[in-house]
Amino acid sequence: MSFFRLCGAFATQKALTPSVGRRKSMKKIQILGTGCPKCKKLAEVAEAAARELGLEFELEKVTDIARIVDFGVMATPALAVDGQVLSAGKALTKEDVMKLLSAVR
């Protein structure tokens, strides 16, 4: 299921992965940025990392400057999970994102 708002503040993509054994709680992964190439790359990397970890997640791209500032972020791209900013101002590798996501499980 996807929802994209072309000239709006966000785009979300839900991706549910089957879980084996104990269910993991759904994570809301937020990519904060204006849509620059680094922000788009972080979204791709975060999605790939979450899938590889087998997480149930919703991916939200926050592009509205006011919302980004509300997170306390002054440099993009930024990565937040469930509203908590984990990284800002640098492009992360898939391995970096996997470490951050594993820490908030």
N, C-alpha and C positions, 0 to 999 in steps of 0.2 A: 504494500500500500504506500503510495507516495502522494505528497502534497507539495506543490511548488507554487509560489506566488511570484510572478515575474518581476514586478517593479516594487515589491514589498520588502518587508523587513526580515523575512525568513523563508527557509525551505526545510521541510522535515522529511525524513525517510525512515520508516519503521522496518526493522529487520529482525525477525524472530528466528532464533536458531533452536533446533531441538535440543533438549537437555536430557542427559542420561543420569539416572539416580536423583539426587536432591536438586530441586529447582533453584536456580539463582534468581535473584531479584532483578527486575528490569532496570537498566541504567539509562540515564538520559545524557548522551554525549553531545556537548555543544561546542561548535567551532565558531569562534568569534573573529570576525574579519569582514572587510568590505568586498570581498570577492576577488582579490588579487590572486595571481598564480600561486603564491606561497600558501594562501588560505585554502585554495582549492586542493592543493597537494596535501595539506594537513587533513582535510576532510577524507580524502582517499586513503591516506595512511591510517587514520583513526578507525575507519570502517574495516579495513583489512586486519588491523590488530585486534579489534573486538571480535571479528568473526573467527580469527585464529585461536583466540582464547575461549571461544564457545559461549560468549556472553549473549544474553538477551538485551537488546539495546534499541534506543530510538536515537537517530542522528538529527540534530537541529543545527542549521547554519544561521547564525545571528549576524546580520549585516547592517542593522540599524545602529548608527553611531551612538545615539542616546542609550540604547540598551547595552551596548558594549561598555560604555562609561559607567553605567549602573553596576556592572560587575567589578569596577575598579581597575579596568584594563586600559592602559594608555599606549600599548604597543601590540600590534597584531602580527601574525596570527596568534590566537590564544586557544587553549584547550581547557574546557571545564567539564566536570562530570557531576551531575545532580546539583548544578548551581555553584559548585566549588571550583575555582580557577586552579588548575594544576600547572600550567605553563603559559607564559606570555612573551611575545616578542621574538620568538625563534621558530624556525622550521624544525620539526622533530622527525626522527626516523621511526620506522615501524617498531623497532626494538625499544626505543625510548617510550613510545606510547604504550607498548605492552607492559613495560615496567610500571608506568604510572597507573594504568588500568588495574593491574594486579594488586597494587597497593591499596586501592579503594574498594576492593571486592567485599 
